[in-house]
């Protein structure tokens, strides 16, 4: 691995909050950027992790190249149970990798928002 190559992933939305970010709609935008100084390409995978602690790919194969690039996708939470989730964005160029994770709380179940 070349130490002079940067491959950095940062999730910018939803924000990181102590205890997790509370989702307030059935579709949650996920926005991140990748800063890459290599001369090749990288691929990205967005994972969801729940109480089972298993990474489940939501998106796989987003390509990327040199520079600082912003990406986004919408996570539909209509058919998932309420609870704590983690979204992890992982990028890999064959040698270097970068990742970032955000904790989310889904306070509703099966398409119904629970009012407190």
N, C-alpha and C positions, 0 to 999 in steps of 0.2 A: 504494500500500500504506500502510495506517495503521500508524504506528510504535507507537501505544499499545495495539494488539491483540497479545496473546500467544497463540502456538500452538506449544506445546513438547511434544515426544514424548520419552519416556524408556523404554527397555527395561530392566526390572528382573530378568527371568529369561529365559534363563540369564545368569549373571553375566559381565561382561567380564573376561577374563583375558589376560595376556601370552601371545601365541602361539595364543590361541583356547581356548574351552571344549570339553573332550572330552565328547561325547555318550555316555551309558552305557546308553541304552535305545533301542528302536526307535521310540518316540514321545516327542518332545521338546516339553514345554510352552513356549510363548512368552508371556510376560506383559509388558505395557507399560501406561503411563498417558499420557494426553494432558491437558495443562493449557491450557484455551482461555478467553480473556477476551472474545471477540467476541460479537456479538448474532445471528449467523447460525448456519449449520451447517457442518460439514466432513465430508469423506470420507477414509477411510484405505485404504491398500493395503499389504500385507505382501509383500515381495519376497524371493526367494532368488537368490543370485549364486554361481556356482561358478567353476571354472578358465576357463570360456569368457568370463567377465567380462560376461555378459548378465544383466540383471534379469529374472527370471521371476516374474510375480505368483502368489503362493500364495493370497491372499485379496484381493478387491477390493470396495470399496463399503461398508465398515463405516461407518455414519453416526455422527455425534457432535454435541453441542451444548455450550453454555456450562458451564464448571466443570472440575473435576479428576476424570477418569473413568478407571477401570482396565478393561483389556480382556485377553482371553487367547484362545489358540488352540493346538492341538496339531499339530506338524509330524511327519508320518510319514516316517521315513527308511528304511523297509523296502526300497524298490526303487531306491535311489540308490547310486552307487558311493562307496567310501570316498574321503576327501579333505577339503579345506578349503572351507568355505562361509561365506557372509555372509548374515545375515537383516537386512533393512532395513524399518523401519516408517516410512511417509511419510503425513502428513496435509496436506490442502489445503482452504482455505475459499473459494477463488476469488481471493483476494488474497495471503494469508499462507500460508506452508508451514512445516512442522517435520518433522524426521526424526531417527532414531537407528539405529545399526547395531551388531550384535554378530557377532563372528567365532566360528565353530564348527568343530570337527574331528569327522568321522565316521570312527571307527576300525574299521569293519566294512563288509562289502559283502553285498548281497543277502540281508539278514535274518540274517546270522551274525556274532556278536560275535567279534572276534579277541582271544584272550587272550595277554598278553605275558609 
